Amino acid sequence: MFTLKAAIAATKTIRAVALVLTAGVLLAGCQPSPVPEAETVDPLHVFISPNDSREYRALELENGIRIVLVSDAQAEKSGAALAVAVGSMQNPDEQLGLAHYLEHMLFLGTEKYPDPDEYGEFMAQHGGMHNAYTADDHTNYMLEVNNDALPEALDRFADFFKAPKFYPEYAEKEVNAVDSEWSMRRASDGFILFALNNILLNPEHPIARFRIGNNETLSDKEGSKLHDEMLAFYERYYSANLMTASIVSNRSLDELELLAREAFADIPNHNAEVPSIDVPAATAEQLQQKIYYQPQMEMRQVMLDFTIENNMEDYLAQPNRLVAHLINSEMPGTPAALFRELGWIEGLGAGASANAYGNAGRFQIAVTLTEAGMQHRDTIVGVLLSYIAQIREQGIDKAYHEELATVLHNEFTFLRRTGAFNYATSLAANLLYYPFNHVIDHAYRLEEYNPAKVDRVLAQLTTDNLRVWFVSPQEETDQEMYFFDGNYRVDPISAEDYANWQTAASDYIVTLPSANTLFPEDLSLVAEPVHGKPQQIFNENGVSVWLKRSDRFAEPRAEVTVQMFQPTFALTLEERVALQVLMDTFNLSQQALAREASIAGTGFRLSANNGLTLRLSGFNDKQGQLAERVLNSFAGFEPSPNAIAQSVDRLRRSIQNQRLQFPVQQLFPAFNQIMRLPTAGYQEQLAALNEVNQDVLLELRDSLLVGNLVRAFAFGNYSDADAIALAQRVAEQVGVDATVEYARAPIVEPTAQLRLTWNDNLTLEDTAILDVWLSPEKTTLQRAHVMMLEEMMHNRFFTELRTEDQLGYAVGVTRINLDDYSGVGFYIQSPVQGPAYLLERFEQFRIDYAERISNLTEEEFAQVRTSVLTDLLQPPSTLAQEAGRYSGDWANERYEFNSQEQLADALRGITLLDVQRFYQSMILDGGGARVLIQMRGSKFAEEEFGVLEGATLINDLSAWSAAQATN
């Protein structure tokens, strides 16, 4: 369970698509074909992508619940979701967080299935997963399960909304779970900024209240008993007329309708009403303010934040998106292009949430600043306000509208699929806001040109509705947040501020964007054979090309990787760090091209990991041209001293900020630092950054352009000739050396004797540990054993340590892959216990689980194996996923391209006895390598680290790495 992470979007650069001016580049074949919005359109008809082969049905049951059914003959798993139009804004003042708490309690047993663990156990046995989230205005519950288990899963799922038990004896545990969730996020800048924004809005508006809940807010109070309030909330709002649902499965629509009616038709309808919000989200008292926030991590941002009217009803006109596109553009002459040229910004993005506050919306422009940009914040604010005024004065030309229509049409025509879990989740949520007709296409439709609707948005992007946010470690603050670790200050925007912004911007001229040159002109499909596996179609003079056209997706897209291999893992630490700076400065210099390409539906990324690697994705028509432009730019790239200084600062902040991530997020990078060579500690990395200079970067650039082995893998809509031509185009721009031997970066080999411990002290409060057990054999059979163990253990581990022991919110068992080696990792982040206790609890679980696995029946084992196989063999939902099934084998030179089939065969042959013996050998008898990572939070500074008997304690990552290199 989780709360909707809208907060994060408020603090990161919003990557939106920019518009272009000239309509002449539009292709007749790409023009949208709008369906007229006439009375004759069946209100139960769902508009779908022309390349979507799935079948859809919309229905509204007698009790008022609205449902979308999706029949997908190729689906290996089924998904379902149910959304309720009530969320955190409906919390009673006496029990803040109640909607979130109710979401937790709902999973703990029903009249028909009273065992609180039954639902989780059932899902685990049938390849399932389930979750829920609480947003400000709705709550959404979702599941995914093996196809054959869908009827039983729906029966259990639907009973939550008919007869939940709400056991009082679980109340304290679930309050603690909510509290752990809050505690985990209270020091996260994204959540802090989201909460700070809310509390600075109109205090009479429900958005201004604490939303997650914790031990303080969720408790019995005079005149307000938590359990009674929860029951009343459920009875009042969990009514069928406020619900929407979806089911995605391989069954026919008639079968799905029967299942939907059986599951949802008897959910009670109380004709509930959610009280309307009649107070403004922000009054004049809350607007025209400057808000200063001092972040936990080192970050620098300025945000222009406009409160606008809720214009959800204008979704077919896309007015917010049209305005955002013009602001986001990085074409020459636009603000983003100007700021980047001046070295003031790392990123700029604009976007809107039309119903951010229920009865009001929010339009933001977020700018991530360089150190130099910090000195020019007034100019940046002034230029952006001036640019908005310029757009308002000129209006949005019809040419922008037509180009956006083409962009959206292309996206929708070749709409990427998502898995059953995510698709069901989004459909149920979308049904709360959109009619059946537009539950899918609402984000891709653009009705006839309507400048009045766009002008209405522009008319609200004025200083009257403005708040400006300044975020940096240098901000002076005078107030401390109550439920979050945040400090801030609020000042009114004065007449002098407006004058200063206007004066600062007066020296700069900005213009609306020009034409995009990367729109695809040829969207035809290649008419060449589709082979069962990738074919090597070229191998000469140090250049090889592998190609596979899609079995599943008939679309004019491709996923391409061109590797210009050389063993850069042999570089010194100083050279590796300098290489990071080189690629960082280069990719930043390509942001305008990257955004232009993304608008046209194509993406690229040039990285340096064992030589240069160029990745291309999206529409394939202009990929060759794009590759040439990128590599030409790299060959002539000379980062300026200012750009280098900015990159060094950016990477320094990234290294330091990693230390401030959630503790559980630091565990896995630490494991990779220990096991993947070469490596270095963060202090050594920071020291190496100080040695970077322009001469070193230019030498590295030149070295990357000679002595390469060129390996290309193309997946998707390429002919043989075009794939070879693209690789040769690349080879012409980089020096090829056919004598170079391909190799992977070294790792620490996980022998049976290997025992390692890494202990670290954090400034954050919580403790986190990761205990990894790796098989010393790199066989397909060992990987199959690990997959079975992980599937068998994860739900039990979560239930015991999270639900029963209440040790933390982030708890789990996961598969760990280290090149060809495989193992399991046990992890937790805990706000209540130190590392020694947690390690002891892990050990007790493993001992207890030995008995559990010994009592497992053959039938239960077969169910788990079926689930693992279903997951493994589930058809890809996107072209990128399909490509990924082969690209790993290509990267590792497994040219039979049958790793998945081999793993499936191994799983089919595994017996219960095999897995029991594997568990005994690797974990109980210690036959596997073991790596223990412990992150001790400040709250537990006086408590001991856990001790791993016979383990090597790593005190210095750099020394450890150097020692391994000599072995």
ABEGO torsion letter per residue (X at the ends): XBBBAAAAAAABBBBBBBBBABAAABBAAABBBBBBBBAABBAABBBBBAABABBBBBBBBAAGBBBBBBBBAABABBBBBBBBBBBAAABBAABBGAAAAAAAAAABEBAABABAAAAAAAAAAAGBBBBBBBBAABBBBBBBBBAAAAAAAAAAAAAAAABBAGBAAAAAAAAAAAAAAAAAAAABAAAAAAAAAAAABBAABAAABBAAEBAAABBBBBGBBAAAAAAAAAAAABBAAABBBBBBBABBAAAAAAAAAAAAAABBBAGBBBBBBABBABBAAABGBBBBBBBABBBBBBBBBBBBBBAAAAAAAGAAAAAAAAAABABBGBAAAAAAAAGABABBBBBBBAAAAGABBBBBBBBBBBAAAAAAAAAAAAAAAAAAAAAAAAEBBAAAAAAAAAAAAAAAAABBBBBAAAAAAAAAAAAAABBAAAAAAAAABBBBBBAAAAAAAAAABBAAABBBBBBBAABBBABBBAABBBBBBBBBBBAAAAAAAAAAAAABBBBBBBBBAABBABABBBBBBBBABBBBABBBGGBBBBBBBBAABBBBBBBBBBBBBBBAAABBAAAAAAAAAAAAAAAAAAAAAAAAAAAAGBBBBBBBBGEBBBBBBEBAAAAAAAAAAAAAAAAABBBBAAAAAAAAAAAAAAAAAAAABBAAAAAAAAAAAAABOBBBBAAAAAAAAAABBAAAAAAAAAAAABGBBBBBBBBEBBBAAAAAAAAAAAAAABBBBAABBBBBBBBBBBBAABBBBBBBBBABABBBBBBBBBBABBBAAAAAAAAAAAAAAAAAAAAAAAAAAGAEABBBBBBBBBEABBBBBBBBBBAABBAAAAAAAAAAAAAAAAAAAAABBAAAAAAAAAAAAAAAABBBABAAAAAAAAAAAAAAGBAAGAAAAAAAAAAAABBAAAAAAAAAAAAAAGABBBBBBBBBBAAAAABBBBBBBGBBBBABAAAAAAAAAAX
